[in-house]
């Protein structure tokens, strides 16, 4: 495998979030890049993050917003690879502020594509979400639009040859705003609110998310959507692990929330291939789904295939989750 990120200049949009805090140290250690640029619009988060990497001259910080096309053109100058992690991603926030969500998630994606092509960036990997598969809320719909834009971007790059691909995964275990730190914050109250006792969720760690991005850079021809095989867990089991003695109060599903997460819908089955550790949804356009260079050693899935958290072959046990929480307790909910 060609290690594309070795001695390269990498830029991460939205890089002060949970993903950036994992991607930066892991990539510095693994690939020894020439430079990693963290682009985000929150100066305070940059200030705090910069203190953690003050002794590493390879780490740079750049204030900017993916909505600002001109700023991206400046930021992408001399950059080899881009990881696009910036997004408006809180479901209720997107519902109540739809114009703002579209500006960041859709217009921002178009700006990334234009700036990458015109600056001769070699490759872009965009982070997606399970909510982009058969979306039921604006956040999911905006990320589906973003995914489509990045896939189609490969047809626009022309002689510059910029390649675009997408990685898709669900809620990251322990990330700020997710269910694990939320339950932990109220574990001593005696009651945990559970939306529905049938609810299931995919379980992925930040480290696994970073490794999927690395794999995408090294594997992609352009237009692939990578979906990692990860275990599921019921929300009631998550609650039991965190607060075994607490009562679970069923409060009902919130607007825009799904009972189960879906990463691949049946409508994508004709273009989906299976590998040992992941799935790959190939583009339905331009005949790319039949391209041997993109398929590689993949196995075509069944025509009625779908990948949802309730119909998963792999499940995380309460013991596994308890062990993970014990190992990562200092970082849970911090970023």
C-alpha positions as CSV (number, residue, x, y, z in Angstrom):
1,X,0.0,0.0,0.0
2,X,1.3,3.4,-0.9
3,X,1.4,5.6,2.1
4,X,0.0,8.8,0.5
5,X,0.2,11.0,3.6
6,X,3.9,10.6,4.2
7,X,5.8,13.9,4.1
8,X,2.7,15.7,2.9
9,X,0.8,18.9,3.8
10,X,-2.6,18.0,5.2
11,X,-5.5,20.4,6.1
12,X,-8.4,19.5,8.3
13,X,-11.6,21.7,8.2
14,X,-13.4,21.8,11.5
15,X,-10.2,20.5,12.9
16,X,-10.7,21.6,16.5
17,X,-13.6,19.1,17.0
18,X,-13.5,15.5,18.3
19,X,-12.2,14.1,15.0
20,X,-9.4,16.6,14.7
21,X,-8.2,16.0,18.2
22,X,-7.8,12.3,17.4
23,X,-6.7,12.7,13.8
24,X,-3.9,15.2,14.5
25,X,-1.7,13.2,17.0
26,X,-2.4,9.9,15.3
27,X,-1.4,11.2,11.9
28,X,1.7,13.0,13.2
29,X,2.9,9.8,14.8
30,X,2.0,7.4,11.9
31,X,2.8,9.3,8.7
32,X,5.3,12.0,9.7
33,X,3.6,14.7,7.5
34,X,5.4,17.8,6.5
35,X,2.6,20.0,7.9
36,X,-0.9,19.7,9.3
37,X,-3.1,22.7,9.1
38,X,-6.1,23.0,11.4
39,X,-8.8,25.3,9.8
40,X,-11.8,26.3,11.9
41,X,-13.8,29.4,12.9
42,X,-13.6,29.2,16.7
43,X,-10.5,31.1,17.8
44,X,-10.9,29.9,21.4
45,X,-10.9,26.2,20.5
46,X,-7.8,26.9,18.3
47,X,-6.1,28.6,21.2
48,X,-6.7,25.7,23.5
49,X,-5.7,23.1,20.9
50,X,-2.5,25.0,20.0
51,X,-1.3,24.8,23.6
52,X,-1.4,21.0,23.3
53,X,0.9,21.0,20.2
54,X,3.0,24.1,21.0
55,X,6.2,22.1,20.7
56,X,5.5,20.6,17.2
57,X,6.4,23.1,14.4
58,X,4.5,20.9,11.9
59,X,1.1,22.0,13.3
60,X,-0.4,25.2,12.0
61,X,-3.7,26.9,12.7
62,X,-5.8,28.9,10.3
63,X,-9.0,30.9,11.2
64,X,-11.6,30.4,8.5
65,X,-15.0,29.2,7.6
66,X,-16.0,26.7,4.8
67,X,-18.7,29.2,3.8
68,X,-16.0,31.7,2.8
69,X,-14.8,30.6,-0.6
70,X,-12.0,33.1,-0.9
71,X,-10.6,32.1,2.5
72,X,-10.5,28.5,1.4
73,X,-8.6,29.4,-1.7
74,X,-5.9,31.0,0.5
75,X,-5.9,28.1,3.0
76,X,-5.6,25.4,0.3
77,X,-2.5,26.9,-1.3
78,X,0.2,24.3,-1.3
79,X,-2.0,21.6,0.4
80,X,-1.7,18.0,-0.7
81,X,-4.7,16.4,1.1
82,X,-7.8,17.7,2.8
83,X,-10.0,16.1,5.4
84,X,-13.4,17.8,5.5
85,X,-14.8,17.5,9.0
86,X,-16.6,20.9,9.4
87,X,-20.4,20.6,9.6
88,X,-23.5,21.8,11.4
89,X,-24.4,18.5,12.9
90,X,-26.8,18.9,15.8
91,X,-30.1,17.7,14.6
92,X,-32.4,20.2,16.4
93,X,-30.0,23.0,15.6
94,X,-30.3,22.2,11.9
95,X,-34.1,22.0,12.1
96,X,-34.5,25.4,13.8
97,X,-31.7,27.1,11.7
98,X,-32.1,25.4,8.3
99,X,-30.6,28.3,6.3
100,X,-27.4,28.1,8.4
101,X,-27.2,24.3,8.0
102,X,-27.4,24.6,4.2
103,X,-24.8,27.3,4.1
104,X,-22.3,25.2,6.0
105,X,-23.1,21.6,4.9
106,X,-24.0,22.2,1.2
107,X,-22.5,25.5,0.1
108,X,-19.5,24.7,2.2
109,X,-19.0,21.4,0.4
110,X,-19.2,23.2,-3.0
111,X,-16.6,25.7,-1.8
112,X,-14.3,22.9,-0.7
113,X,-14.6,21.2,-4.1
114,X,-13.8,24.4,-6.1
115,X,-10.9,25.4,-3.9
116,X,-9.4,21.9,-3.9
117,X,-9.6,21.5,-7.7
118,X,-8.2,25.0,-8.4
119,X,-5.4,24.6,-5.9
120,X,-4.5,21.2,-7.4
121,X,-5.1,19.4,-4.1
122,X,-4.4,15.7,-4.6
123,X,-7.2,14.2,-2.5
124,X,-10.2,15.1,-0.3
125,X,-11.9,12.8,2.1
126,X,-15.2,14.2,3.5
127,X,-16.8,12.9,6.7
128,X,-20.4,11.9,6.4
129,X,-23.0,10.4,8.8
130,X,-25.5,7.5,9.0
131,X,-28.2,10.2,8.9
132,X,-27.3,10.8,5.2
133,X,-28.7,7.4,4.4
134,X,-32.5,7.7,3.8
135,X,-32.5,11.0,5.7
136,X,-35.5,12.0,7.9
137,X,-34.1,15.4,9.1
138,X,-32.5,18.4,7.5
139,X,-29.0,17.6,8.8
140,X,-29.2,14.1,7.2
141,X,-30.6,15.6,3.9
142,X,-27.8,18.3,3.8
143,X,-25.1,15.6,4.3
144,X,-26.7,13.4,1.6
145,X,-26.5,16.5,-0.7
146,X,-22.9,17.0,0.4
147,X,-22.0,13.3,-0.3
148,X,-23.5,13.6,-3.8
149,X,-21.5,16.8,-4.4
150,X,-18.2,15.2,-3.4
151,X,-18.9,12.0,-5.5
152,X,-19.7,14.1,-8.6
153,X,-16.7,16.4,-7.9
154,X,-14.5,13.7,-9.4
155,X,-16.1,14.5,-12.8
156,X,-15.2,18.2,-12.5
157,X,-11.5,17.9,-11.5
158,X,-10.4,17.5,-15.1
159,X,-6.6,17.8,-15.7
160,X,-5.9,18.7,-12.1
161,X,-7.0,15.2,-11.1
162,X,-8.2,16.0,-7.6
163,X,-9.9,13.0,-6.1
164,X,-12.9,13.1,-3.7
165,X,-14.3,10.4,-1.5
166,X,-16.5,10.1,1.6
167,X,-16.4,8.1,4.8
168,X,-19.6,7.4,6.7
169,X,-20.1,6.4,10.3
170,X,-22.5,7.0,13.1
171,X,-22.2,8.7,16.5
172,X,-18.7,8.4,17.8
173,X,-18.4,6.8,21.3
174,X,-17.7,9.3,24.0
175,X,-17.7,12.4,21.8
176,X,-19.1,15.6,23.2
177,X,-23.0,15.6,23.0
178,X,-23.3,11.9,22.4
179,X,-25.2,9.5,24.6
180,X,-22.4,8.0,26.7
181,X,-21.2,11.3,28.3
182,X,-24.8,12.5,28.6
183,X,-25.7,9.4,30.6
184,X,-22.6,9.7,32.7
185,X,-23.4,13.3,33.5
186,X,-26.7,12.3,35.1
187,X,-25.9,8.8,36.3
188,X,-26.3,9.9,39.9
189,X,-29.8,11.2,39.5
190,X,-31.4,7.8,39.8
191,X,-33.2,8.1,36.4
192,X,-31.9,7.9,32.9
193,X,-34.2,9.2,30.0
194,X,-34.3,6.6,27.2
195,X,-36.2,7.6,24.0
196,X,-37.3,4.0,23.2
197,X,-36.4,0.7,24.7
198,X,-36.0,-0.8,21.2
199,X,-33.5,1.8,20.0
200,X,-30.1,0.6,18.7
201,X,-27.0,2.5,17.8
202,X,-23.7,1.7,15.9
203,X,-20.6,2.0,18.1
204,X,-17.4,3.4,16.7
205,X,-14.3,4.9,18.4
206,X,-12.6,8.0,17.2
207,X,-9.5,6.0,16.5
208,X,-11.5,3.7,14.2
209,X,-12.9,6.8,12.4
210,X,-9.4,8.1,11.8
211,X,-8.2,4.8,10.5
212,X,-11.1,4.7,8.0
213,X,-10.0,8.1,6.7
214,X,-6.5,6.9,6.3
215,X,-7.8,3.8,4.4
216,X,-9.8,6.0,2.1
217,X,-6.8,8.2,1.2
218,X,-4.8,5.1,0.4
219,X,-7.5,3.2,-1.5
220,X,-9.6,5.7,-3.3
221,X,-9.8,6.2,-7.0
222,X,-12.6,8.8,-6.5
223,X,-16.3,8.8,-5.6
224,X,-16.3,5.9,-3.1
225,X,-18.3,6.1,0.1
226,X,-16.5,4.0,2.8
227,X,-18.6,2.4,5.6
228,X,-16.7,0.6,8.3
229,X,-18.1,-2.6,9.8
230,X,-18.8,-1.8,13.5
231,X,-20.8,-3.3,16.3
232,X,-24.2,-2.3,17.5
233,X,-25.7,-1.9,21.0
234,X,-29.1,-1.2,22.4
235,X,-29.5,2.1,24.2
236,X,-30.9,0.3,27.2
237,X,-27.7,-1.8,27.5
238,X,-25.6,1.4,27.3
239,X,-27.7,2.9,30.1
240,X,-27.3,-0.3,32.2
241,X,-23.5,-0.2,31.9
242,X,-23.3,3.4,32.9
243,X,-25.8,3.4,35.7
244,X,-26.8,-0.2,36.6
245,X,-29.1,0.9,39.5
246,X,-30.8,3.8,37.7
247,X,-34.4,3.6,36.5
248,X,-34.9,3.9,32.8
249,X,-37.7,6.3,31.9
250,X,-39.0,6.0,28.3
251,X,-39.6,9.5,26.9
252,X,-40.3,8.9,23.3
253,X,-38.4,9.5,20.1
254,X,-37.5,13.2,19.4
255,X,-38.3,14.9,16.1
256,X,-35.9,13.9,13.4
257,X,-34.6,10.9,15.3
258,X,-34.5,7.3,14.0
259,X,-35.2,4.2,16.0
260,X,-32.2,2.5,14.4
261,X,-29.2,3.9,12.5
262,X,-28.8,3.1,8.8
263,X,-25.5,3.5,7.0
264,X,-26.4,1.7,3.7
265,X,-29.9,1.6,2.4
266,X,-31.3,-1.0,0.0
267,X,-31.4,1.6,-2.8
268,X,-27.5,1.6,-2.6
269,X,-27.2,-2.2,-2.7
270,X,-26.7,-2.4,-6.5
271,X,-23.5,-0.3,-6.1
272,X,-22.2,-1.7,-2.8
273,X,-19.3,-4.1,-2.4
274,X,-18.1,-5.8,0.8
275,X,-14.6,-6.2,2.1
276,X,-13.1,-7.8,5.2
277,X,-13.4,-4.7,7.4
278,X,-15.7,-2.3,5.5
279,X,-18.2,-1.8,2.8
280,X,-17.8,0.5,-0.2
281,X,-20.7,2.3,-2.0
282,X,-19.5,3.1,-5.5
283,X,-20.9,6.0,-7.6
284,X,-24.1,5.2,-9.5
285,X,-23.0,7.8,-12.2
286,X,-20.7,7.6,-15.1
287,X,-20.4,3.8,-15.0
288,X,-18.0,4.1,-12.0
289,X,-19.7,1.3,-10.1
290,X,-18.5,-1.2,-12.6
291,X,-14.9,0.1,-12.6
292,X,-12.5,-2.8,-11.6
293,X,-10.0,-0.2,-10.2
294,X,-12.6,1.0,-7.7
295,X,-14.0,-2.5,-7.0
296,X,-10.6,-4.1,-6.4
297,X,-11.2,-7.4,-4.5
298,X,-14.7,-6.4,-3.3
299,X,-17.7,-8.9,-3.2
300,X,-21.0,-7.6,-4.6
301,X,-23.7,-7.5,-1.8
302,X,-27.1,-9.1,-2.3
303,X,-29.7,-6.9,-4.2
304,X,-31.8,-6.6,-1.0
305,X,-28.8,-5.7,1.2
306,X,-29.0,-3.0,3.8
307,X,-26.8,-2.1,6.8
308,X,-28.7,-1.0,9.9
309,X,-27.9,-1.0,13.6
310,X,-30.7,-3.4,14.5
311,X,-29.9,-6.0,11.8
312,X,-26.2,-6.1,12.5
313,X,-24.1,-9.3,12.6
314,X,-21.8,-7.8,15.3
315,X,-22.9,-6.6,18.7
316,X,-20.9,-5.0,21.5
317,X,-21.3,-6.7,24.9
318,X,-21.9,-4.7,28.1
319,X,-18.5,-6.0,29.3
320,X,-16.8,-4.6,26.1
321,X,-18.4,-1.2,26.7
322,X,-17.5,-1.1,30.4
323,X,-13.9,-1.9,29.5
324,X,-13.8,0.8,26.9
325,X,-15.3,3.4,29.3
326,X,-12.7,2.4,32.0
327,X,-9.9,2.9,29.5
328,X,-11.1,6.2,28.1
329,X,-12.9,7.8,31.1
330,X,-10.6,10.8,31.1
331,X,-11.4,11.8,27.5
332,X,-15.1,11.0,27.4
333,X,-17.1,14.1,26.6
334,X,-14.1,16.4,26.7
335,X,-14.0,17.2,23.0
